[in-house]
Amino acid sequence: MQRFYDFLRRHPTGVDSFWAVLLFGFSLLWVVQQVVGVGPRLVAIVMVALLSLSVALRRRAPEKTLLFVLGLGLAQVVLDVAANPADFAMLVAIYTVSAQGGPRWASQLALTGGLLAAPISQVRWPEEGASTAGRVVVAVIMGVPFALAWVLGDSVRTRRAYFDQLEERATRLEKEREAQAKVAVAAERARIARELHDVVAHNVSVMVVQADGAAYVLDAAPDQAKEALETISSTGRQALAEMRRLLGVLRTGDTKEGGEYVPQPDVGQIEELVEKVRGAGLSVDFKIEGTPRPLPSGVELTAYRIVQEALTNSRKHGGPDVGASVRLVYFDDGLGLLVEDDGRGAAHELYEDGGADGRGHGLIGMRERVGMVGGTLDAGPRPGGGFRISALLPLKPAH
């Protein structure tokens, strides 16, 4: 049965033609029974045939069909072809025009013509023996089907427009969801890129410094060289562990050995980070002011990465014998970070524009991280030499 309905929907003109033939058959019976004389009968047959034809063509050209039907109605009045079953085509034309949602003038013309059809019919072919009041009542009753046809068609048009809007809205929402998903994927990729940069830049920097030191003292001080190699080994393992954790989020359903990923660094691990940097040869003074307390995880990770990146930059750009200081200050409504060194500092383009060669991504990443938690960051050279990075990260109650 569903296939039959689908066939009918694919061939609307064929369906309309079937009803047109059926209407012509009933109208032809009326002509045979009601019309007397060869001439009038021939005129009536032509009239009902044309009215039936308009039913078959109604969906191909609704406005033209309406004008055609109105012209046939006027021809009926002129040629004295009384109201007959073929006039049902007028109701069909009115419904089609109002339902198709075409030009407004066509819908208004259909309603006006339908409301005038019944009075004109009563004037042209009055009921024998009926009073004027009776004729008015009959005209009103006959006009009801025309008005209902227009109202029904207009209701269908409104309903179609409503469903079209719902469909359009659903399509738009789907596109918006896809766009938001793409933005989320891009943001996650950028986050992972920042994490990888921080992990690789910091740990590889430590490994390079230790490797250079080990090569320098290998013959003269084997114990120091051994200690440096152990530092390289532990730093490399830590870097691999963090890289596995970051790359693990790119794999659906994958987990690290043991079923869990390595926890993200937090403020509590900054002291451990400073100790490793000291072990790599950079003198760092570390102090905490205020009362430490639990922080939002985003602030914890941001604070750790800022200190990590700042100390990495001090080693890379500070020059020989550089010293650094790290301050963590717990305010009532925020966490303050201050990292300074007394080296020669980074070139201006590294912290201002990122550099024409793509350098300076660490400081760019810092600004992005701080912005994500609603904080502020200031980075630049210190008066008298060295480099200074200060950040204020707003605190919210940890849940």
C-alpha positions in Angstrom: 0.0 0.0 0.0 2.8 2.4 0.8 4.3 1.9 -2.7 0.9 2.8 -4.2 0.8 6.0 -2.1 4.4 6.8 -3.2 3.4 6.3 -6.8 0.5 8.7 -6.5 2.7 11.3 -4.9 5.2 11.0 -7.8 2.4 11.5 -10.4 0.1 14.3 -9.2 -1.1 15.2 -12.7 -2.1 11.6 -13.3 -4.2 11.7 -10.1 -5.8 15.0 -11.1 -6.5 13.6 -14.6 -8.4 10.7 -13.0 -10.6 13.0 -11.0 -11.1 15.2 -14.1 -12.4 12.2 -16.1 -14.7 11.2 -13.2 -16.1 14.7 -13.0 -16.6 14.9 -16.7 -18.6 11.6 -16.6 -21.0 12.8 -13.9 -21.3 16.2 -15.7 -22.1 14.4 -18.9 -24.9 12.5 -17.2 -26.3 15.9 -16.1 -26.1 17.3 -19.7 -28.0 14.3 -21.0 -30.8 14.5 -18.4 -31.1 18.3 -18.0 -30.2 20.0 -21.3 -32.7 19.9 -24.1 -31.8 20.6 -27.7 -28.8 19.7 -29.9 -27.3 23.2 -29.8 -27.5 23.9 -26.1 -26.5 20.3 -25.3 -23.3 20.7 -27.5 -22.4 24.0 -25.7 -22.9 22.4 -22.3 -20.7 19.4 -23.3 -17.9 21.7 -24.3 -18.3 23.7 -21.1 -18.2 20.7 -18.8 -15.3 19.3 -20.7 -13.3 22.5 -20.3 -14.1 22.7 -16.6 -13.1 19.1 -16.1 -9.8 19.8 -18.0 -9.0 22.6 -15.5 -9.1 20.0 -12.7 -6.4 18.0 -14.5 -4.2 21.0 -15.0 -4.7 22.7 -11.6 -1.3 21.9 -10.1 0.7 22.7 -13.2 -0.4 26.4 -13.4 -2.7 27.3 -10.5 -3.0 31.0 -11.3 -3.7 30.4 -15.0 -6.2 27.7 -14.1 -8.0 30.1 -11.8 -8.3 32.7 -14.5 -9.4 30.0 -17.0 -12.1 28.8 -14.6 -13.4 32.4 -13.9 -13.6 32.9 -17.7 -15.6 29.7 -18.1 -17.9 30.9 -15.3 -18.6 34.1 -17.1 -19.2 32.1 -20.3 -21.7 30.0 -18.5 -23.7 33.1 -17.6 -23.5 34.5 -21.1 -24.3 31.2 -22.8 -27.0 30.2 -20.3 -25.4 27.0 -19.1 -26.9 26.5 -15.7 -25.0 25.4 -12.6 -23.9 21.8 -12.9 -21.6 19.2 -11.4 -18.7 20.5 -13.5 -18.8 23.7 -11.5 -17.1 21.8 -8.7 -13.9 22.7 -10.7 -14.3 26.2 -9.4 -14.0 25.0 -5.8 -10.9 23.0 -6.8 -9.3 26.0 -8.4 -10.0 28.2 -5.4 -8.6 25.6 -3.0 -5.5 25.1 -5.2 -4.6 28.8 -5.5 -5.0 29.5 -1.8 -3.0 26.3 -0.8 -0.1 26.8 -3.2 1.1 30.0 -1.6 1.4 31.9 -4.9 0.8 35.6 -5.5 -1.4 37.3 -3.0 -3.6 38.7 -5.7 -4.5 35.2 -7.0 -5.7 34.2 -3.5 -7.7 37.3 -3.1 -9.2 37.0 -6.5 -10.2 33.4 -5.8 -12.0 34.3 -2.6 -13.8 37.2 -4.3 -14.8 35.2 -7.3 -16.0 32.4 -5.1 -18.2 34.7 -2.9 -19.7 36.3 -6.0 -20.4 33.0 -7.8 -23.5 32.1 -5.7 -25.3 35.5 -6.0 -24.6 35.7 -9.7 -26.0 32.2 -10.1 -29.2 33.2 -8.2 -29.6 36.3 -10.3 -29.1 34.4 -13.6 -31.0 31.3 -12.7 -33.5 32.2 -9.9 -35.5 29.6 -8.1 -39.1 29.5 -9.4 -41.5 30.8 -6.8 -38.8 31.8 -4.3 -39.0 35.2 -2.6 -36.1 37.7 -2.5 -35.3 36.7 1.0 -35.3 33.1 0.0 -32.9 33.8 -2.8 -30.6 35.6 -0.5 -30.6 32.7 1.9 -29.9 30.2 -0.9 -27.1 32.4 -2.2 -25.5 32.5 1.2 -25.8 28.8 1.6 -24.3 28.2 -1.8 -21.4 30.6 -1.0 -20.4 28.6 2.0 -18.6 25.9 0.1 -16.6 28.5 -1.8 -15.5 30.2 1.4 -14.7 26.9 3.0 -12.6 25.9 0.0 -10.5 29.1 0.3 -10.2 28.7 4.1 -9.1 25.1 3.8 -6.5 25.9 1.2 -5.2 28.9 3.2 -4.9 26.6 6.3 -2.9 24.1 4.3 -0.6 26.8 3.0 0.0 28.1 6.5 0.7 24.6 7.8 3.1 24.0 4.9 4.9 27.2 5.6 5.1 26.3 9.3 6.6 22.9 8.6 9.0 24.5 6.1 10.2 26.9 8.8 10.7 24.0 11.2 12.6 22.1 8.6 14.8 25.1 7.8 15.4 25.7 11.5 16.3 22.1 12.1 18.7 22.3 9.1 20.2 25.5 10.5 20.6 24.1 14.0 22.3 21.0 12.5 24.7 23.2 10.7 25.4 25.2 13.8 26.0 22.0 15.8 28.4 20.8 13.1 30.2 24.2 13.3 30.4 24.1 17.1 31.7 20.6 16.9 34.4 21.7 14.5 35.3 24.7 16.7 35.5 22.3 19.7 37.8 20.0 17.8 40.0 22.9 16.8 40.1 24.2 20.3 41.0 20.7 21.7 43.8 20.4 19.0 45.1 23.8 20.0 45.1 22.8 23.7 47.0 19.6 22.9 49.5 21.5 20.8 50.1 23.9 23.7 50.5 21.0 26.1 52.9 19.2 23.7 54.9 22.4 23.2 55.2 22.9 27.0 56.2 19.2 27.6 58.7 19.0 24.8 60.2 22.4 25.1 60.8 22.1 28.9 62.0 18.5 29.1 64.1 18.5 26.0 65.7 21.8 27.2 66.6 20.1 30.5 68.0 17.0 28.6 70.1 19.2 26.3 71.6 21.1 29.2 72.3 17.9 31.1 73.8 16.2 28.1 76.1 19.1 27.4 77.2 19.0 31.1 77.8 15.3 31.0 79.9 15.5 27.9 82.0 18.3 29.5 82.7 16.4 32.7 82.7 12.9 31.4 86.4 12.3 31.8 87.1 14.7 34.7 84.2 13.9 36.9 82.5 10.6 36.0 80.1 10.8 39.0 78.7 14.1 37.9 78.4 12.8 34.3 76.5 9.7 35.7 74.2 12.0 37.7 73.5 14.1 34.6 72.7 11.0 32.6 70.3 9.8 35.3 68.6 13.2 35.1 68.3 12.9 31.4 66.8 9.4 31.8 64.2 10.5 34.3 63.3 13.7 32.4 62.9 11.7 29.2 60.6 9.2 30.9 58.5 12.0 32.3 58.2 13.6 28.9 57.2 10.3 27.3 54.5 9.8 30.0 53.0 13.2 29.5 53.1 12.8 25.7 51.3 9.5 26.0 48.7 11.1 28.1 48.1 13.9 25.6 48.2 11.7 22.6 45.8 9.3 24.4 42.9 11.7 24.1 43.2 11.5 20.4 42.4 7.7 20.5 38.8 6.7 21.1 38.6 4.1 23.8 42.4 3.9 24.4 43.8 4.0 27.9 47.2 4.1 29.4 48.6 1.0 31.0 46.8 0.6 34.3 43.6 2.1 32.9 44.3 5.7 33.8 46.2 8.7 32.4 48.9 10.5 34.3 47.2 13.4 36.3 47.7 16.9 35.0 50.3 19.0 36.7 49.1 21.4 39.5 50.4 24.1 41.7 51.7 21.6 44.2 54.2 20.3 41.6 55.7 23.7 40.9 58.2 23.2 43.7 59.2 19.9 42.2 59.6 21.6 38.8 61.8 24.2 40.3 64.0 21.6 41.9 64.5 19.9 38.5 65.4 23.2 36.9 67.9 23.8 39.7 69.3 20.4 39.0 69.7 21.4 35.3 71.9 24.3 36.4 69.6 27.3 36.7 69.6 29.1 40.0 66.0 29.7 41.0 64.6 31.4 44.1 61.1 30.1 44.9 58.7 31.6 47.4 55.0 31.2 48.3 53.0 34.0 49.9 49.6 33.8 51.3 47.7 30.7 52.4 47.7 27.9 49.9 44.2 26.4 49.2 42.5 24.2 46.6 42.2 25.8 43.1 40.1 25.1 40.0 41.9 22.5 37.9 42.2 24.9 35.0 43.9 27.5 37.2 46.2 24.8 38.6 47.4 23.6 35.2 47.7 27.2 33.8 49.9 28.2 36.8 52.1 25.2 36.4 52.5 25.7 32.6 53.3 29.4 33.0 56.1 28.8 35.4 57.4 25.9 33.3 57.4 28.0 30.1 59.0 31.0 31.9 61.8 29.0 33.3 62.4 27.3 30.0 62.7 30.7 28.3 65.1 31.8 31.0 67.4 28.9 30.2 67.1 29.4 26.4 67.4 33.2 26.2 68.9 34.3 29.6 72.5 33.6 28.7 75.2 32.2 31.0 75.0 32.4 34.8 71.4 33.5 34.6 69.4 33.5 37.8 65.6 33.4 38.2 62.9 33.9 40.9 59.4 32.4 41.1 56.7 34.0 43.4 53.3 32.5 44.0 50.9 34.9 45.8 47.5 33.7 47.1 45.1 36.7 47.1 41.5 36.6 48.4 40.2 36.5 44.8 43.1 35.4 42.7 46.5 33.7 42.4 49.4 35.9 41.4 52.5 34.6 39.5 55.7 36.4 39.1 58.7 34.9 37.3 61.8 37.0 36.7 65.3 36.5 35.6 68.4 38.6 35.4 69.7 37.4 32.0 69.7 39.2 28.8 66.1 38.5 28.0 64.3 37.5 24.8 64.3 39.5 21.6 61.4 41.9 21.3 59.7 40.0 18.5 59.5 36.8 20.6 57.1 38.2 23.1 55.3 40.8 21.0 54.5 39.2 17.6 55.7 35.6 17.8 58.5 36.2 15.3 58.6 36.0 11.6 60.1 32.5 11.7 57.3 31.1 13.9 59.2 31.4 17.2 57.6 32.8 20.4 54.8 30.2 20.5 55.4 29.6 24.2 54.4 33.2 25.2 51.5 33.1 22.8 50.4 29.9 24.5 50.7 31.5 27.9 48.4 34.3 26.8 45.9 31.8 25.5 45.9 29.8 28.7 45.5 32.8 30.9 42.7 34.1 28.7 40.9 30.8 29.0 40.6 31.1 32.8 39.8 34.8 32.6 43.1 36.1 33.9 45.6 38.7 32.8 49.3 38.3 31.7 52.1 40.8 31.3 55.4 39.8 29.7 58.4 41.9 28.8 62.0 43.0 29.6 62.8 44.2 33.1 64.4 47.6 33.6 68.1 47.1 33.9 68.1 43.7 32.1 66.4 40.4 32.3 62.9 39.3 31.6 59.7 39.4 33.7 56.4 37.5 33.4 53.5 38.3 35.7 50.0 36.8 35.7 46.9 37.1 37.8 44.5 34.2 37.7 41.0 34.6 39.2 40.0 32.1 41.7 36.6 30.4 42.2 35.6 28.0 44.9 36.9 24.5 44.0 34.2 21.9 43.7 
